[in-house]
Amino acid sequence: MVPPKEAKHLENVETGRAKPKEEVLAEASTFVSTNSGDPSDQFIVLAHCKLQFGKYQGQRFSWLLENSLRYAVYLVLSISKETTQTTPLSENKQLFLQYTFHIREMAEEVEKYERKQEMQAKVQAT
């Protein structure tokens, strides 16, 4: 999987400290409302939360899955191994996990990646 042009040539990428979870959710909820969506639909609100970390910081969660699935899989596996903390960064990572856990295709991609890693480990062990 090669990232599309949109993922390679980003402009206006936000950088800096992670915003608090409440602020991220409020911004996403406002975005959903402004675009005629249902702000009471938690999945839709999560889809429009912005990443507060990583090379695609500032992009919406849904954008990441549409434009760089391989990176999203990497994040899910990496974040899943981390200890949850009460920091804005950790809370944003947990929001991302919460969003991705609702997507069957994402779970399938993570499982495929893990199987591939296991097979590569077996090959290297022989």
N, C-alpha and C positions, 0 to 999 in steps of 0.2 A: 504494500500500500504506500503510495507516494502522496504526500500532502499536496492538495491543489494549489494553484497560484494564489488564491486568497489567503491561504495559511502561510505561504512563503513570503508574501509581500505585504505585511501589515503596516498600516499607517495609524497614527494616533493610539499607539499602544500605551496604556496607562502603566505607570511604574510608581513605586513608593510603598509606603506602609499599608498593610491590610486594614480595610475599614471594619468596624464592628459588625457583627452578624445582623443586628437589628437594622443598621443603616443599609446593608446590602439587601436585606429582605424588603425594606421599605422602598428602596429605589426600584427593585424588580416589580413590586406590587404596583407602584405608580406607573411604570412602563406598561404593564399588562392592562391597567385601567385606561390609560391614555390610548391604547391601541384596541379598544373595544373588547378586551378579554375579561375573564372572570377572576378578580383578585382573590376570591375565596378558594379557588382551585390551587391547592398547594403545589401540585406537580407543575402547573403552568408557571407559577411564580418562581419555583426553583429553576425551571428551564431558562428563565430570564435573569437569574442572578449572574453577576460578573465575577470571574476568577480574580482573586486577590493575590495571586502568586504565579510563578512560572513564566515561561516564555510567551504565553498568550494572555498574560495578565490584562484584565480589562475587557476581555471577550466574554460573551454570555456562555453559560454552560452548554446550551443547545448548539451554539455555534461550534464549540470545540468538538462535540460528537459528530457533527456534520462535516467538519473540515480537517480534523486530525484525529481520527479514531485510534490510531496506534499510540499517540501521545496520551489520549484519554485512558486507554488500557494501562499504560505505564503508570499514570497518576493513581488510578484505582488500586493497583497492586502496591504501589509505594505507600500511599496514604493508609491502606489497610494494615500495614505493619507498624505504623506510628502509634505512639501513646497519645490519646486525646488530652488536650490541655484546654484551659479556659482563656486562650488568647484569640484575638481576632483572626489570625492566620489559621490556627488549628480549627476554629469554628467554621471558617469558610471551606476548609478542606472537608469537613464533615458534611456541610451542606452539599458539596459536590458528590460525595459518596451517597448521600440520601437521594439525590436526583438520579444518579446512575443505577442505583439498586432497583428503581422502578422500570428499568428498560431491559426487556428480555434479551434483545440483541447484544446489549453491552455485556450481560452475564455470559452469553455464548462466546463473545470475543475474548473475554478474560479467561474462560475455560480453555479455549483453543490455544491461547498463548501459554497457559500453564502446562498443558499437555505437550506442547512443542518444547518447552524448557525441560520437562522430564525426559523426553526422548533424547534431547541433546546431551543431557547429563548421563544417560545410559550409554550412549555412543562413546562419550569421552571416557567412561569408566572401563570400557572393554579394550 
